[in-house]
Amino acid sequence: DQGRNVEDCRTKLAELILAIATPPVIRKPSKPSRGAKQRRLNEKHVQADRKQNRRRPGLGD
């Protein structure tokens, strides 16, 4: 009946309001590991060497 529907709606609305009222958990940014830093730097060196090899040889080469 209508009274029960109204009560159900109020209950659902109260649950929604409570769910929204709690703040979301803020993610704490993590730092990259030592190995990840080393891999990134190694890849940068490899890429730099590749690009260096693409250039024209200089006068002394």
Residue, then its C-alpha position, 0 to 999 in steps of 0.5 A: d500500500q501507499g504508506r509502505n511505499v512511502e516508508d520504503c522510499r524514505t529508508k532508501l533516501a536515508e541510505l543514499i544520503l548516508a552513503i554520500a555523506t561519507p567522504p571518499v578515501i583519498r589515495k596516498p600517492s606512492k613513490p616508484s621503487r628503486g628498480a623502477k627508477q633504474r629501469r626507466l633511466n636505462e631505457k632513457h639511455v638506450q633511447a638516447d643512444r638510438k637517436q644518437n646513432r641516427r644522426r649523420p656522422g660528423l667531420g671527424d667520423 
